[in-house]
C-alpha cells in the first residue's frame, strides 16, 4: 500500500490509535509443485521477484487495500487521515480528466460528464492560504476544475440544507415519540441524537462501541452523500443520461470523506455505481495547483463566464426552460464552521415545538470545559430549560460524552459531533498554519482567523428553510417532503464492525 507524501501525523488530539497491523485476509493461489520452498528476491525499487526452478524470475503483485476493506476491518479506529488509497488520489482525478481530453483529441464520443461539488471549508482554507476573498477563491477553484475538464462545478449548500431539515424532522419524531411514551414526571435518561456528518466519528462508533451506540446516531445522510444522490439521479435524469455516465467528484476538508464515499451503503455494487466516485481534499487541490504551475490562485485566469461556479438548481431549471443557466453563488450556513448542525436544528425545532422565533444572535451558547465543547440551551420565559444541545469537537470530548452516556448521565437532546478539534474548518486535510506558526497560541490564532472568515459576511448566509432551492429540489426530485422516495435517498444505516483482533484493545 502506498502512502501519500502529503499526509502527515501532526496534532493527534483527533486520533485515537493508528493501526498496528492490517488484517485483511489475502487469497493465496495454491499450486501443485514438485519443489519445496521458494526463493524471493527484493529489488532496489522494493519490488519482489520469485525465482523459478528454471532460473527465471516472476514479479509478484502487491496486495491492494481498498477503502471498503478499511471500513470492514477492525484493526484500527480511524486511519483514513494516515493513508491515501490509489483509487481516491489526485492522480486518479488527473487520469479521469486525461481520458476525457484524449477522447476529444481522437474525436471519439465522450459521454462521461464530470461534475465537481465544493464544500465550503476547503474554499475558506484556500482563501486564507492565498489571502483572497471567499467569492474570489470560489471563482478561481471553479475555473481551475473547468480548465482541467469538469463540465459542472456546484456548491453543496442545497444538500447541506436538506440534510439539516431532515435532521430537524428526525429530531421532532424522536422528541415527540419519547414524550408520548413516557410520563411527563418521569426521570428517564435522555436519549440524545448524535449527528453523523463526520465519518471519522462514525467509524469510531461502529468499530469501538458498536451496537449499543448506533441507535443514538442520526440516520440522515451527510451533505456529501445527499449531493451524490441528487447528481446521480435528479441531474442525470435532466441531462437524459445514465447515472453511470456521470463521474462525481467532491472537494472535502478531511480524508475520512473518502471512507464515507466508499461505504457499500452509498453504492450499487451490482452496477458498480457510486453516489460519489472520488473525493479530493484541500491539501490535494493545493498540491495539484502547485504541480500545474499555479503558485497562487491568482495565476488561475478566468477566461469566460462559463468557468464560474454553477448552481445545480439553475442548471436543472435551464434544461426545463431552454434558458441558459445562471451563474451560481456559494452560500454558507449560520452557526459552527462544521455546518451549524446544532444551531440550525435548535432554531428550527424551537419554532415548531415551542413557538419561539429565534435568530442566531439570540441563541444561548456557553463554552464549558474547553473551547471545543459548547452547550446550547433553549429556555422559556421562566428560565426553565426546554432543550439542551451540545457541540463536541475532538476525540477527547467525544470520549467524555460517550462515558456520560454509558453512565446514564447525559443531559443533551442532540449533540453535533466532529472528530477534529475546532471541527471541519480544521479538518485533517485542510491547509494548516505555516511551519513558523507551530506553537499552540499561533495555531489557535490561525483557526480563529478561519472561523472569522467563515462568520464574517452575512450576505453569503442563508437559513435552510429560507433557501428557495431547497423547496424546488424537494418538489422536483422527491415529490415533496416526507415521501418514500425521500426516505430512500436521504437516510442510511450504520453497522457494528465485528472485532477481529485484540491488538488494539482500548482501556479508558
Order of alpha helices (4+ residues) and beta strands (2+ residues): beta-beta-beta-alpha-alpha-beta-alpha-alpha-beta-alpha-beta-alpha-alpha-alpha-beta-alpha-beta-beta-beta-alpha-alpha-alpha-beta-beta-beta-alpha-beta-alpha-alpha-alpha
